[in-house]
Amino acid sequence: MVTRCLQRAPDCPNSRGRTPEEKRTDTALAVDSGPARMPPTQAESVIRSIIREVGQECAVHGEIVSETLIAFMVKAVVLDPSNGFNMDRTLMKSDVQNLVKLCMARLLDTKNPSLDTIKMQVYFDMNYTNRVEFLEEHHRVLDLRLGSVTREITDNRACTKEELESLYRKIISYMLLRSGLGSPTDIKTVREVTAALQSVFPQAELGTFLTLCKKDKERQLKELTMIVTGIRLFNRDCGKGGEGIDDLPGVLHEAIPATLQHIDDQLEKTQHQAYCYTAVLEKAADNPLMKAELQPYMLKEALYNIRQCEVFLQIILSDIITGAQEVEMMTKQLGAHLEQLKMTVKSKTAVPTSQVFPIFIALSTLWTSLQDETVAVGVLSNLFTHLQPFLDAHELFFPERVMQQHLNGVTVKTDMDRMKEHMEDRVNVADFRKLEWLFPETTANFDKLLIQYRGFCAYTFAAADGFLLPGNPAIGILKYKEKYYTFSSKDAAYSFAENPEHYIDIVREKAKKHIELIQLLELHQQFETVIPYSQANLRQKVTHSVQTNLTHWRRENCSQVYPPKNTSTQSTKEDSTGVPRPQIYLAGLRGGKSKIADEVKVNLTRAVDEN
């Protein structure tokens, strides 16, 4: 049984899965021209030109950088007030040259935790889709793949005996392809499906089938496929068939625990790394010599990086746990339906179709869901694998031996340790006349409130130059302008409450200098007029409730789950538009001896103005 609990954010109805091409274009054009600025078409052309130039210059220096990452970096440079860009006027040639130069400097600084965080955020946003959207897209693609086979059947005008036999064989092939239970070229499997189909839809009924309208034919094909699949699953359970049908429940129950444990172990290591960074930063704050040696701003950027890793790992882990729970429930239902069939059929020579057909369809539906979970777990496992280089990069930023030297004599506290220290140190409501404070015992759904800054202490971050400390909801949650804030201590809560707007402004200005904070701290709404990137669907999937902050340290957990099979799926969305067809080629995805994947991306897409 799964005992670990992770609170998931609700799926947003406006969020949909996008193809890499859609996301790349969406992000690349995500610089708002705004009022009294250059026309949108002109701004778009300038931005594309800048992106191409930066990409070419990076290539000259041996760095192949994606257009998406360049677009992200352009926004980062423009947002940073220290760079002096004014979005209320048209960019001059000198501005463009300066922008390219600054982007180049940041993109070529490969040992920068901030750049690594941005790369990680771009990668995750381009490759992660929540479970519901992913499965919907997966089914849509399967339907597309079956489109030509379906049309061959529904548009068929068979008349002769040979033509009808050919049509029947096509229906059998369709059933195998839709169910995914065996190959149309395997003789034993084809014979088994043929026997099952003949028992419910003999070839003699093809005449009636051909008189139906196209939609009714499609509907009957799907229903017949489910019934035949249910028959085959029942026969397999009785030991009388099941050619080409894998033991999905068994496979999944053997493999997901290993996948889940692997991710959970990495999450624990990631959190420990965050605790170490936090402890060293606290020590450096009181030690000027150590502060000069450490470059605290770099360490804070590394802390942002590892906290972002933690968020992404929690998202993946949460999805896999949800899948494991679904599989456990479906496996029980599968067993119950099979037992019900056995009791219904027993030794009877004939059973009314009204009794067994619904059960066959239910069996097929459950099996399809198990297939979906297999694919979903495989995709999530692959996503985790591709996050690994970002996790390994911390050894380059701050080697373990260096960290251990600075940790001598320091107590490394976990986030939960810090919460326990102030668990009884609560805000006194009587000290505030105009501010509203919320507490667990007086607030409904207290653990589901959406906390600002992903639950980190608002005051500490603003007052300590971007230092991340977890807030403690037990101290009291401040409700200010319909938003909720937590604090690491009672003193921090009181200080923030004296002038909330002051500290909120400081956080916003800090995010302009470190664009990775916009996603990490969920500040998208504050930058919507400048960065439409806030519409990216990632922020609508991340876990950001108090419940997660309080529960993800519970290490006692186990789960019955399943390993990804050697299965692949094409889940991109194929659309057409009036711009040149993207031609992008990737190399180096399989990696090599290096722990960090050396991906080479070559973009041969023609410019819009060349089309």
MODA-V97088 format. One line per field, one symbol per residue. ss: DSSP state (2 for helix, 1 for strand, 0 for the rest). Layout:
ss = ???
//
This chain:
ss = 00000000000000000002222222220000000000022222222222222222222200000022222222222220222000000000222222222222222000002222222222222220002222222222222220222222220000002222222222222222222000000022222222222222002222222200022222222222222222222222200000000002222222222222222222222222222222222222200222222202222222222222222222222222222222222222222222222222200000002222222222222222222222222222222222222222022220022222222000000022222220000000222000011102220002220112222102222220000001002220111100111000022222222202222222222222200222220002222000022220222200001222222000000000000000000000000000000001111000000000000111100002220
//
